[in-house]
Amino acid sequence: MRILVVTQYFWPENFKINDVAVGLIEKGHNVAVLTGLPNYPKGKFYKGYSFPKEKKEIHEGVTIYRSPVIPRGDASSVRLFLNYISFALLASLRVLFIKDKFDKILVYEPSPITIGIPAIIAKFRFKAPIFFWVQDLWPESITAAGDIKNKHVIKLVDIFTRFIYWQSEKILVQ
């Protein structure tokens, strides 16, 4: 099976999805990852990575398509917003230039908002179902963190999150 993993964070950043992708390779699947330029957790690009240069690389059999992003910097609200929105927009464009074909799309992301847009574009581009692995419940996560209190913004985030989940074939939870 040909699987596209859509995640903002991937090797050399340290997240569970790295092991999952390699495990799928070991089971005989063809796996590619659409991700951003690594800059987590320090907020600056890892050595050898820079904006606007897009990269395609191979790690342990996994093809990695890199999308440019604005690095998270000092992780202030503004910098995080710019990081998240830049990934959502630029990864959505990057999807259009991937020449491979995929049977399934696996989404791994703490925020459905940032990853939902490129995943939905990939769904239609490759005519493949989305399997969304939920890491955080939205909008509950942002309201619990106290970052956003505006009822209208929370309602908008809730509607958009439900739309993204509705686009998924399956929603996987921990």
Sine and cosine of phi, psi and omega as CSV:
sin_phi,cos_phi,sin_psi,cos_psi,sin_omega,cos_omega
0.00,0.00,0.60,-0.80,0.03,-1.00
-0.98,-0.18,0.89,-0.45,-0.11,-0.99
-0.88,-0.47,0.76,-0.65,0.15,-0.99
-0.97,-0.24,0.86,-0.52,0.09,-1.00
-0.99,-0.10,0.79,-0.61,0.04,-1.00
-0.93,-0.37,0.89,-0.45,-0.02,-1.00
-0.42,-0.91,0.60,-0.80,0.02,-1.00
-0.96,0.28,-0.41,0.91,-0.10,-1.00
-0.86,-0.51,0.78,-0.63,0.05,-1.00
-0.40,-0.92,0.17,-0.99,-0.03,-1.00
-0.66,0.75,0.70,-0.71,0.19,0.98
-1.00,0.10,0.06,1.00,0.13,-0.99
-0.93,0.37,0.50,-0.87,-0.14,-0.99
-0.98,-0.19,0.99,-0.10,0.03,-1.00
-0.71,-0.70,0.41,-0.91,-0.04,-1.00
-0.84,0.54,-0.51,0.86,-0.03,-1.00
-0.88,0.48,-0.43,0.90,0.06,-1.00
-0.85,0.52,-0.75,0.66,0.00,-1.00
-0.92,0.39,-0.62,0.79,0.01,-1.00
-0.89,0.45,-0.71,0.70,-0.01,-1.00
-0.88,0.47,-0.71,0.70,0.02,-1.00
-0.91,0.42,-0.62,0.78,0.05,-1.00
-0.88,0.47,-0.62,0.78,0.06,-1.00
-0.91,0.41,-0.61,0.79,0.08,-1.00
-0.88,0.48,-0.72,0.70,-0.02,-1.00
-0.89,0.46,-0.44,0.90,0.04,-1.00
-1.00,0.08,0.04,1.00,0.09,-1.00
0.99,-0.15,0.11,0.99,0.00,-1.00
-1.00,0.05,0.42,-0.91,0.12,-0.99
-1.00,-0.07,0.88,-0.48,-0.11,-0.99
-0.84,-0.54,0.74,-0.68,0.14,-0.99
-0.80,-0.60,0.47,-0.88,-0.01,-1.00
-0.82,-0.57,0.75,-0.66,0.18,-0.98
-0.98,-0.19,0.87,-0.49,-0.09,-1.00
-0.53,-0.85,0.07,-1.00,0.03,-1.00
-1.00,-0.08,0.11,-0.99,0.12,-0.99
-0.93,0.38,0.73,-0.68,-0.11,-0.99
-0.92,0.38,0.78,-0.62,0.03,-1.00
-0.48,-0.88,0.21,0.98,-0.01,-1.00
-0.98,-0.22,0.69,-0.72,0.14,0.99
-0.99,-0.15,-0.13,0.99,-0.16,-0.99
-0.97,0.25,-0.28,0.96,0.06,-1.00
1.00,0.05,0.09,1.00,0.09,-1.00
-0.74,-0.67,0.41,-0.91,-0.06,-1.00
-0.89,0.46,0.60,-0.80,0.10,-1.00
-0.91,0.41,0.40,-0.92,0.02,-1.00
-0.84,0.55,0.72,-0.70,0.01,-1.00
1.00,-0.04,-0.09,1.00,0.01,-1.00
-0.87,-0.50,0.61,-0.79,0.03,-1.00
-0.38,-0.93,0.33,-0.94,0.08,-1.00
-1.00,-0.06,0.63,-0.78,0.10,1.00
-0.99,-0.11,0.16,0.99,-0.07,-1.00
-0.87,0.50,0.85,-0.53,0.09,-1.00
-1.00,-0.02,0.56,-0.83,-0.03,-1.00
-0.83,-0.56,0.49,-0.87,0.22,-0.97
-0.79,-0.62,0.79,-0.61,-0.04,-1.00
-0.59,-0.80,0.14,-0.99,0.04,-1.00
-0.84,-0.54,0.73,-0.68,0.07,-1.00
-0.70,-0.71,0.90,-0.44,0.01,-1.00
0.77,0.64,0.64,0.76,0.04,-1.00
1.00,0.02,-0.14,0.99,-0.01,-1.00
-1.00,-0.05,0.81,-0.58,0.11,-0.99
-0.98,0.18,0.77,-0.64,-0.04,-1.00
-0.89,-0.45,0.85,-0.53,0.10,-0.99
-0.98,-0.20,0.88,-0.47,-0.02,-1.00
-1.00,-0.09,0.71,-0.71,0.11,-0.99
-0.94,-0.33,0.63,-0.77,0.08,-1.00
-0.91,0.43,0.49,-0.87,0.09,-1.00
-0.59,-0.81,0.32,-0.95,0.20,-0.98
-1.00,0.08,0.83,-0.56,-0.05,-1.00
-0.89,0.46,0.45,-0.89,-0.08,-1.00
-0.94,0.33,-0.24,0.97,0.06,-1.00
0.83,0.56,-0.76,-0.66,-0.06,-1.00
-0.98,0.18,0.11,0.99,0.03,-1.00
0.91,0.42,0.40,0.92,0.13,-0.99
-0.92,0.40,0.27,-0.96,-0.02,-1.00
-0.83,0.56,-0.68,0.73,-0.02,-1.00
-0.91,0.41,-0.73,0.69,-0.02,-1.00
-0.90,0.43,-0.66,0.76,0.05,-1.00
-0.90,0.45,-0.68,0.73,0.04,-1.00
-0.85,0.52,-0.73,0.68,0.01,-1.00
-0.89,0.45,-0.63,0.78,0.04,-1.00
-0.89,0.46,-0.76,0.65,-0.04,-1.00
-0.91,0.42,-0.73,0.69,-0.06,-1.00
-0.94,0.34,-0.56,0.83,0.04,-1.00
-0.91,0.41,-0.62,0.79,0.06,-1.00
-0.91,0.42,-0.74,0.68,-0.02,-1.00
-0.82,0.57,-0.73,0.69,-0.06,-1.00
-0.97,0.24,-0.74,0.67,-0.09,-1.00
-0.96,0.27,-0.56,0.83,0.08,-1.00
-0.93,0.36,-0.54,0.84,0.07,-1.00
-0.88,0.47,-0.65,0.76,0.07,-1.00
-0.94,0.35,-0.65,0.76,-0.03,-1.00
-0.87,0.50,-0.59,0.81,0.03,-1.00
-0.81,0.58,-0.62,0.79,-0.08,-1.00
-0.92,0.39,-0.32,0.95,-0.05,-1.00
-0.96,-0.27,0.07,1.00,0.07,-1.00
-0.99,0.16,0.83,-0.56,-0.08,-1.00
-1.00,0.02,-0.29,0.96,0.01,-1.00
-0.92,0.39,0.22,-0.98,0.09,-1.00
-0.90,-0.43,0.48,-0.88,-0.04,-1.00
-0.69,-0.73,0.54,-0.84,0.04,-1.00
-1.00,-0.04,-0.52,0.85,-0.05,-1.00
-0.62,-0.78,0.44,-0.90,0.07,-1.00
-0.84,-0.55,0.84,-0.54,0.06,-1.00
-0.96,-0.29,0.84,-0.55,0.00,-1.00
-0.96,-0.27,0.78,-0.62,0.07,-1.00
-0.80,-0.60,0.90,-0.43,-0.05,-1.00
-0.20,-0.98,0.71,-0.71,0.13,-0.99
-0.90,0.43,-0.49,0.87,-0.03,-1.00
-0.90,-0.43,0.92,-0.39,0.05,-1.00
-0.91,0.41,-0.41,0.91,-0.04,-1.00
-0.90,0.43,-0.74,0.67,-0.08,-1.00
-0.96,0.27,-0.51,0.86,-0.09,-1.00
-0.99,-0.11,-0.35,0.94,-0.07,-1.00
-0.88,0.47,-0.66,0.75,-0.05,-1.00
-0.90,0.44,-0.81,0.59,0.02,-1.00
-0.90,0.44,-0.53,0.85,0.01,-1.00
-0.92,0.40,-0.67,0.74,0.01,-1.00
-0.92,0.38,-0.64,0.77,0.07,-1.00
-0.89,0.46,-0.67,0.75,0.04,-1.00
-0.89,0.45,-0.62,0.78,0.02,-1.00
-0.83,0.56,-0.74,0.68,-0.02,-1.00
-0.98,0.22,-0.60,0.80,0.01,-1.00
-0.89,0.46,-0.69,0.72,-0.07,-1.00
-0.98,-0.20,-0.01,1.00,-0.03,-1.00
0.78,0.62,0.78,0.63,-0.07,-1.00
-0.77,-0.64,0.60,-0.80,0.01,-1.00
-0.96,0.29,0.47,-0.88,0.04,-1.00
-0.99,-0.14,0.71,-0.70,0.16,-0.99
-0.90,-0.44,0.94,-0.34,-0.17,-0.99
-0.98,-0.18,0.91,-0.41,0.02,-1.00
-1.00,-0.04,0.98,-0.22,-0.09,-1.00
-0.97,0.23,0.79,-0.61,0.06,-1.00
-0.98,-0.22,-0.60,0.80,0.01,-1.00
-0.72,-0.69,0.59,-0.81,0.08,-1.00
-0.99,0.14,0.78,-0.62,0.02,-1.00
-0.89,-0.45,0.60,-0.80,0.09,1.00
-1.00,0.07,0.07,1.00,-0.05,-1.00
-0.82,0.57,-0.61,0.79,-0.02,-1.00
-0.88,0.47,-0.67,0.74,-0.05,-1.00
-0.97,0.24,-0.51,0.86,0.04,-1.00
-0.97,0.26,-0.61,0.80,0.03,-1.00
-0.91,0.40,-0.58,0.81,0.02,-1.00
-0.95,0.30,-0.28,0.96,0.04,-1.00
0.99,0.16,0.13,0.99,-0.04,-1.00
-0.95,0.32,-0.60,0.80,-0.07,-1.00
-0.81,-0.59,0.79,-0.61,-0.02,-1.00
-0.88,-0.48,-0.25,0.97,-0.05,-1.00
-0.92,0.40,0.87,-0.50,-0.05,-1.00
-0.87,0.50,-0.59,0.81,-0.02,-1.00
-0.94,0.35,-0.65,0.76,0.04,-1.00
-0.91,0.42,-0.69,0.72,0.00,-1.00
-0.89,0.46,-0.67,0.74,0.03,-1.00
-0.89,0.45,-0.67,0.74,0.03,-1.00
-0.89,0.46,-0.70,0.72,0.05,-1.00
-0.88,0.47,-0.67,0.74,0.02,-1.00
-0.88,0.48,-0.71,0.70,0.01,-1.00
-0.89,0.46,-0.72,0.69,-0.01,-1.00
-0.90,0.43,-0.66,0.75,0.03,-1.00
-0.89,0.46,-0.71,0.70,0.04,-1.00
-0.87,0.49,-0.63,0.77,0.04,-1.00
-0.88,0.48,-0.70,0.72,0.01,-1.00
-0.89,0.45,-0.72,0.69,0.03,-1.00
-0.89,0.46,-0.61,0.79,0.01,-1.00
-0.89,0.46,-0.50,0.87,0.01,-1.00
-0.97,0.24,-0.18,0.98,-0.08,-1.00
-1.00,0.00,0.62,-0.79,0.09,-1.00
-0.93,0.37,-0.71,0.70,0.02,-1.00
-0.65,-0.76,0.53,-0.85,0.12,-0.99
-0.91,-0.41,0.85,-0.52,-0.03,-1.00
-0.98,-0.18,0.72,-0.69,-0.02,-1.00
-0.82,-0.58,0.33,-0.94,-0.01,-1.00
-1.00,0.03,0.00,0.00,0.00,0.00
